[in-house]
Amino acid sequence: MLRKLLGLVAAAAMVSAFASNAWAGVFLPLSSDLSVNLGGNPTISLSGNYTEGGWATLSDNGSEHDLAVSAGVWKGAGIAAGNGTGTALLTGVALLDNLTLSVTNNSGTFTPAFSTTNPVGGGLTGTGASPNSGTLCPTGCLGGQQGLNGNVYLYALGTSLPFPLQPATTRGVGIGGTATVMLGTVPIVVTNAPWITGKVRITSLTTNVIEVVRGGNVLTGVGVTLAPAGTEDVRTFTTALGWRSTMSTASIETRGTVTVGGTNILASASAGGAVTLISPQRINTGPIGLGNIPAVWRETFVFVPEPGTVLLLVSGAAGLVVIGRNRMKRK
């Protein structure tokens, strides 16, 4: 009986090893999402879909995993900020009435050990200097380039202004380079960066845009003196991994840098889990009058273990339990 038990344990181990090499985690589009936060404005987000045939695939590369994403995972049109509530700027700046997003994604491949120059960071001096602020993933992380087709529409100064996500094959969100549109005679300029799972330091910011939350109603604007009621929160950018922190006072200071980051909690290509890649931006708002503000795009891919892998492992474990029970009965 001991030989049978040891044999089954060995078989289960072989099944596990085979499964980890032969099957990859299954992508769950509806549990995955693409989002963007522009400055302190409400987030715009959409879930993945099956209808366009989009898919994401994990594959072992020997020690870690690669991530390949096909076109059509993300597709949406006219998605408004704040789940349709829009956004309104406080007094003191040109009014921005709303933001909407229309987008489809191109294909992309993300690999470990990705590292490149940080186009939205660096140039820090004195006590704020960092030897790594000028590099994206200085020690390597999962990353790469993937473009997005479509526009963010700015409803400002009584007009709708489409801002291209990918003005050229070599420039745009998730790729790098700059994108420019004119509002009147003054440009709005966006500096883009590739997708990574690591931390990014965005520097050279010249804004103190804040957010005031009144239940579901969100107002954003420049840092003016506010007197929030007990049911209101005043929030501003943080230098931690998130966007905002609740302030105990309504006096908001200008932030020159912010740090944001992605996550990678996939143990292997055959395991379940999630990976979040970010593509940071620095936006020179030009005629809107908010200075240089930070922005970040996020795409999260959720995976579960391949059903066949789970079935084989569960069957092996069940077999061990049966043998153990039979052995106990015979004693």
LINZI-V232065 format. One record per backbone hydrogen bond with DSSP energy under -0.5 kcal/mol. CO is the residue of the C=O (numbers start at 1). NH is the residue of the N-H. E is the energy in kcal/mol with one decimal. If there is no record, write none. Layout:
# LINZI-V232065
co=CO nh=NH e=E
co=CO nh=NH e=E
This chain:
# LINZI-V232065
co=1 nh=5 e=-2.5
co=2 nh=6 e=-2.8
co=3 nh=7 e=-2.7
co=4 nh=8 e=-2.4
co=5 nh=9 e=-2.2
co=6 nh=10 e=-2.4
co=7 nh=11 e=-2.4
co=8 nh=12 e=-2.9
co=9 nh=13 e=-2.2
co=10 nh=14 e=-2.2
co=11 nh=15 e=-2.7
co=12 nh=16 e=-2.5
co=13 nh=17 e=-2.4
co=14 nh=18 e=-2.9
co=15 nh=19 e=-2.9
co=16 nh=20 e=-2.1
co=17 nh=21 e=-1.0
co=18 nh=22 e=-2.6
co=19 nh=23 e=-2.3
co=26 nh=304 e=-2.0
co=27 nh=29 e=-0.6
co=28 nh=31 e=-0.9
co=28 nh=32 e=-0.5
co=29 nh=32 e=-1.3
co=29 nh=48 e=-1.4
co=32 nh=48 e=-1.7
co=33 nh=300 e=-2.9
co=34 nh=46 e=-2.3
co=35 nh=298 e=-2.8
co=36 nh=44 e=-2.4
co=37 nh=39 e=-0.7
co=37 nh=296 e=-1.8
co=38 nh=41 e=-2.0
co=43 nh=82 e=-1.4
co=43 nh=83 e=-0.5
co=44 nh=36 e=-2.3
co=46 nh=34 e=-2.6
co=50 nh=53 e=-2.2
co=55 nh=70 e=-3.0
co=57 nh=68 e=-2.6
co=59 nh=66 e=-2.9
co=64 nh=61 e=-1.8
co=66 nh=59 e=-1.7
co=67 nh=110 e=-3.5
co=68 nh=57 e=-2.9
co=69 nh=108 e=-2.6
co=70 nh=73 e=-0.8
co=72 nh=54 e=-0.7
co=73 nh=49 e=-1.4
co=74 nh=105 e=-1.2
co=76 nh=103 e=-2.6
co=78 nh=80 e=-0.6
co=79 nh=101 e=-2.1
co=80 nh=83 e=-0.7
co=80 nh=84 e=-0.6
co=81 nh=84 e=-0.5
co=81 nh=86 e=-2.5
co=82 nh=85 e=-1.5
co=88 nh=220 e=-1.7
co=90 nh=93 e=-0.8
co=95 nh=97 e=-0.6
co=95 nh=157 e=-1.4
co=97 nh=87 e=-1.2
co=98 nh=155 e=-2.5
co=99 nh=81 e=-2.2
co=100 nh=153 e=-3.0
co=101 nh=79 e=-2.5
co=102 nh=151 e=-1.8
co=103 nh=76 e=-2.3
co=104 nh=149 e=-3.1
co=105 nh=72 e=-1.3
co=108 nh=69 e=-3.2
co=110 nh=67 e=-2.6
co=111 nh=114 e=-0.6
co=111 nh=143 e=-1.9
co=114 nh=141 e=-0.9
co=116 nh=136 e=-3.4
co=117 nh=119 e=-0.8
co=118 nh=121 e=-0.8
co=120 nh=203 e=-2.4
co=125 nh=128 e=-1.2
co=126 nh=129 e=-1.5
co=130 nh=133 e=-1.0
co=132 nh=135 e=-1.7
co=134 nh=118 e=-2.4
co=135 nh=137 e=-0.6
co=136 nh=116 e=-1.5
co=137 nh=140 e=-1.5
co=141 nh=114 e=-2.5
co=142 nh=197 e=-1.5
co=143 nh=111 e=-2.3
co=144 nh=195 e=-2.3
co=145 nh=109 e=-0.6
co=147 nh=106 e=-2.6
co=149 nh=104 e=-2.2
co=150 nh=165 e=-2.5
co=150 nh=166 e=-0.5
co=151 nh=102 e=-2.4
co=151 nh=153 e=-0.5
co=152 nh=154 e=-0.6
co=152 nh=163 e=-2.7
co=153 nh=100 e=-1.7
co=153 nh=155 e=-0.6
co=154 nh=156 e=-1.0
co=154 nh=161 e=-3.3
co=155 nh=97 e=-2.7
co=155 nh=98 e=-0.9
co=156 nh=159 e=-2.0
co=159 nh=156 e=-1.8
co=159 nh=161 e=-0.6
co=160 nh=162 e=-0.6
co=161 nh=154 e=-2.9
co=162 nh=164 e=-0.6
co=163 nh=152 e=-2.4
co=165 nh=173 e=-2.7
co=168 nh=171 e=-1.5
co=171 nh=168 e=-1.1
co=172 nh=175 e=-2.1
co=172 nh=176 e=-2.3
co=174 nh=146 e=-1.9
co=174 nh=195 e=-0.6
co=176 nh=172 e=-2.8
co=177 nh=192 e=-3.1
co=179 nh=190 e=-2.9
co=181 nh=188 e=-3.0
co=182 nh=184 e=-0.6
co=183 nh=185 e=-0.5
co=183 nh=186 e=-1.3
co=186 nh=183 e=-2.8
co=188 nh=181 e=-1.9
co=189 nh=284 e=-3.2
co=190 nh=179 e=-2.1
co=190 nh=192 e=-0.5
co=191 nh=282 e=-1.6
co=193 nh=174 e=-0.9
co=195 nh=144 e=-2.1
co=196 nh=278 e=-3.0
co=198 nh=262 e=-1.3
co=199 nh=137 e=-0.7
co=200 nh=202 e=-0.6
co=200 nh=260 e=-2.2
co=201 nh=203 e=-0.6
co=202 nh=258 e=-1.8
co=207 nh=255 e=-1.3
co=210 nh=221 e=-1.9
co=211 nh=235 e=-2.4
co=212 nh=214 e=-0.5
co=212 nh=219 e=-2.7
co=213 nh=215 e=-0.5
co=213 nh=233 e=-1.1
co=214 nh=217 e=-2.3
co=216 nh=218 e=-0.5
co=217 nh=214 e=-3.1
co=218 nh=88 e=-0.5
co=219 nh=212 e=-3.5
co=220 nh=90 e=-1.5
co=221 nh=210 e=-3.3
co=222 nh=224 e=-1.6
co=229 nh=232 e=-1.9
co=233 nh=213 e=-1.7
co=233 nh=235 e=-0.5
co=234 nh=247 e=-3.1
co=235 nh=211 e=-2.2
co=236 nh=245 e=-1.6
co=238 nh=259 e=-0.6
co=241 nh=261 e=-0.7
co=243 nh=238 e=-1.3
co=245 nh=236 e=-1.3
co=250 nh=226 e=-0.6
co=250 nh=252 e=-0.7
co=254 nh=256 e=-0.5
co=255 nh=207 e=-0.6
co=256 nh=205 e=-2.2
co=258 nh=202 e=-3.2
co=260 nh=200 e=-3.3
co=263 nh=276 e=-2.6
co=265 nh=267 e=-0.6
co=268 nh=271 e=-1.1
co=269 nh=25 e=-3.7
co=272 nh=267 e=-0.5
co=273 nh=303 e=-3.3
co=274 nh=265 e=-2.1
co=275 nh=277 e=-0.5
co=275 nh=301 e=-2.6
co=276 nh=263 e=-1.5
co=277 nh=299 e=-2.3
co=278 nh=196 e=-1.9
co=279 nh=297 e=-2.1
co=281 nh=295 e=-2.0
co=282 nh=191 e=-2.7
co=282 nh=284 e=-0.6
co=283 nh=285 e=-1.0
co=283 nh=293 e=-2.7
co=284 nh=189 e=-1.7
co=285 nh=288 e=-2.2
co=286 nh=289 e=-1.5
co=288 nh=94 e=-1.0
co=291 nh=285 e=-2.6
co=291 nh=293 e=-0.6
co=292 nh=206 e=-1.5
co=293 nh=283 e=-3.1
co=294 nh=39 e=-1.9
co=295 nh=281 e=-2.7
co=296 nh=37 e=-2.3
co=297 nh=279 e=-2.4
co=298 nh=35 e=-2.8
co=299 nh=277 e=-2.5
co=300 nh=33 e=-1.4
co=300 nh=302 e=-0.5
co=301 nh=275 e=-1.9
co=302 nh=28 e=-2.8
co=303 nh=273 e=-2.7
co=304 nh=26 e=-3.5
co=306 nh=309 e=-0.7
co=306 nh=310 e=-1.9
co=307 nh=311 e=-2.5
co=308 nh=312 e=-2.2
co=309 nh=313 e=-2.2
co=310 nh=314 e=-2.8
co=311 nh=315 e=-2.5
co=312 nh=316 e=-2.2
co=313 nh=317 e=-2.2
co=314 nh=318 e=-2.6
co=315 nh=319 e=-2.2
co=316 nh=320 e=-1.8
co=317 nh=321 e=-1.9
co=318 nh=322 e=-2.3
co=319 nh=323 e=-2.3
co=320 nh=324 e=-2.3
co=321 nh=325 e=-2.2
co=322 nh=326 e=-2.4
co=323 nh=327 e=-2.3
co=324 nh=328 e=-1.9
co=325 nh=329 e=-2.2
co=326 nh=330 e=-2.0
co=327 nh=331 e=-1.2
